[in-house]
Amino acid sequence: MKLDGKVAIVTGGGSGIGKAIAVRYAKEGAHVVIVGRREAVLKEIAALDDKISYVAGDITKDEVVEHVMETVKEKYGHLDILINNAGWCPVQPITEITIEDYDKAFSLDVRALVNMTIHALPMIIEAKGSIINLSSVGATHRAANLSMYVGAKAAVENFTRVWAIELAEKGVRVNAIAPGAIRTDIWNVTNLSLEDAKKHEEGIASSIPFKRFGKPDEVANVALFLASDEASYVSGSVYAVDGAQGAA
Ligand SMILES: NC(=O)c1ccc[n+]([C@@H]2O[C@H](COP(=O)([O-])OP(=O)(O)OC[C@H]3O[C@@H](n4cnc5c(N)ncnc54)[C@H](OP(=O)(O)O)[C@@H]3O)[C@@H](O)[C@H]2O)c1
């Protein structure tokens, strides 16, 4: 029980990597509040473990971010771990990107992450807790058709490092995880045609030294380490979980 008595928020905890982290944290003794827009999905995950509860809402909206924090404060009185996991990835060349794609990616991948962090910080500082941001291998290993996403994730990695420096004296650790290609729904919700999406996926899989996609649990393993006391001297780090994709 590496997280016994801890309280965690996992944004995007209803699916993919966020779901895997929420379930793992709950198994390790944490109370986990998952956040996402689809209430039915969140309900299903919460039913898996009585340590998991949910708040349904869109975290690009300021009032939802405030409501999440008020709920946690009222229910538990403290917050130890914030997992800024919710993200979205438009897959288009710059010749086809619309400003709406930019707004959608940056309002979730960047603005909501910053807003969640700002609002969580009073409780996180009080608990001398930990923040984990989900970046991507793409932040440092760029690929065509992903400019909005890799731009957003580059910001996430730089926030992580600066916040780690700023919050060190308060006893708060800030780290990021940079997954490679992990088999989740994010691969189904691009604006590519089915055929182009398949080509895009195949191109990526063939470039991975492990020659396979990763599993959400393989990311959750690292998220568990980073949130636990075993990582007591780890801050400002970006952990690759990418089958050596980013090693080249
Ligand atoms: N899978 C990969 O290959 C991969 C690689 C590198 C990095 N990542 C990063 O890993 C993180 C998790 O992605 P994933 O692969 O697990 O994808 P996913 O299954 O699509 O998860 C994204 C989650 O974010 C939630 N979400 C989206 N918009 C939201 C909003 N406005 N407000 C609240 N929640 C919102 C979604 O729930 P609702 O739709 O219900 O809101 C969903 O649960 C992301 O930051 C992604 O960029 C993934």
The ligand as a Gaussian input file, in Angstrom:
#p B3LYP/6-31G(d) Opt

LIG

0 1
 N       -2.109000       7.273000     -25.729000
 C       -0.970000       7.756000     -26.203000
 O       -0.389000       7.233000     -27.159000
 C       -0.358000       8.962000     -25.558000
 C        0.959000       9.305000     -25.918000
 C        1.558000      10.403000     -25.356000
 C        0.866000      11.171000     -24.421000
 N       -0.421000      10.832000     -24.090000
 C       -1.113000      11.693000     -23.121000
 O       -1.691000      10.907000     -22.099000
 C       -2.851000      11.574000     -21.580000
 C       -4.016000      10.602000     -21.518000
 O       -4.395000      10.243000     -22.837000
 P       -5.010000       8.819000     -23.227000
 O       -4.131000       8.251000     -24.253000
 O       -5.327000       8.044000     -22.014000
 O       -6.323000       9.295000     -24.027000
 P       -7.882000       9.192000     -23.719000
 O       -8.270000       7.825000     -23.340000
 O       -8.531000       9.846000     -24.885000
 O       -8.022000      10.107000     -22.429000
 C       -8.262000      11.462000     -22.443000
 C       -9.164000      11.739000     -21.249000
 O       -9.304000      13.149000     -21.104000
 C      -10.657000      13.421000     -20.805000
 N      -10.973000      14.755000     -21.288000
 C      -10.872000      15.193000     -22.580000
 N      -11.286000      16.456000     -22.649000
 C      -11.648000      16.825000     -21.392000
 C      -12.179000      18.016000     -20.838000
 N      -12.383000      19.103000     -21.593000
 N      -12.468000      18.043000     -19.514000
 C      -12.255000      16.944000     -18.745000
 N      -11.747000      15.795000     -19.216000
 C      -11.453000      15.746000     -20.526000
 C      -11.461000      12.367000     -21.553000
 O      -12.714000      12.110000     -20.936000
 P      -14.075000      12.768000     -21.494000
 O      -14.079000      12.584000     -22.974000
 O      -15.145000      11.995000     -20.787000
 O      -14.034000      14.201000     -21.075000
 C      -10.560000      11.154000     -21.427000
 O      -10.886000      10.392000     -20.282000
 C       -3.075000      12.784000     -22.495000
 O       -2.552000      13.947000     -21.907000
 C       -2.280000      12.443000     -23.743000
 O       -1.873000      13.584000     -24.441000
 C       -1.029000       9.751000     -24.631000

